[in-house]
Amino acid sequence: MLISEAEKIIKDTYERRDRSRGVPLTFLHFVEEVGELARSLRSKNKDDIGRELADVFAWLLSVSYLLEIDLEAEFVRYYGKGCPKCGSTPCKCPPLEG
């Protein structure tokens, strides 16, 4: 499935509610889902983690279409040629510390 196809599913299902809620509150829901994902990672339960990843993705799609950002195009523009910093695939940047 393409990102644009996933966005259409979320938009068709939730657009009226998302527009009524607005960007700030929709973004807040996204952040809450990221917190739930963090908690599920501690549990190491793959079903819970998968569900939370899907929730985070769905809320991110809501934020992006409310802001009229084509997330699929932005992803391709930024990551389509490998690492945005070093330009390599796989990434050859030095490892992150900590």
Secondary structure as UniProt FT lines:
FT   HELIX           3..43
FT   HELIX           46..66
FT   TURN            67..68
FT   HELIX           71..79
FT   TURN            80..81
FT   TURN            84..86
//
